Amino acid sequence: MRYYTVKQTYYCPTNYGLYECRLENGKEVCKLIACVVRDSLTTPL
């Protein structure tokens, strides 16, 4: 099962990244797929 989450990261100039995650052998494995601005996620479109 894959899911997406936003985490704070130093790899992005905005300090937040969108990660695609999955569980592998009981461990969470995530990879950064995009940089995001945190404020835009709390504002309705």
C-alpha positions in Angstrom: 0.0 0.0 0.0 1.4 3.4 -1.0 0.5 6.6 0.7 1.7 10.2 0.6 2.9 12.4 3.4 4.4 15.8 3.9 7.5 16.0 6.0 10.0 18.7 6.9 13.2 18.3 5.0 16.4 20.3 4.4 16.5 19.1 0.8 13.8 21.5 -0.3 14.1 25.3 -0.4 10.6 25.5 1.1 11.6 23.2 3.9 8.8 20.8 3.2 8.6 17.8 0.8 5.9 15.5 -0.4 7.0 11.9 0.1 5.6 8.7 -1.4 5.8 6.0 1.3 5.2 2.3 1.6 5.7 -0.3 4.2 8.4 -2.8 3.4 9.1 -5.6 5.8 7.3 -3.6 8.6 9.5 -0.6 8.0 8.4 2.7 6.5 10.3 3.5 3.2 9.7 7.0 1.8 11.1 8.8 -1.2 11.0 12.5 -1.9 8.9 13.2 -5.0 8.3 17.0 -4.8 9.0 20.1 -2.8 5.9 21.8 -1.4 4.9 25.0 0.5 3.3 24.1 3.7 0.8 27.0 3.7 -0.7 25.9 0.4 -1.8 22.6 1.9 -4.0 24.2 4.5 -5.7 26.6 2.1 -8.7 25.4 0.2 -8.4 25.4 -3.6 
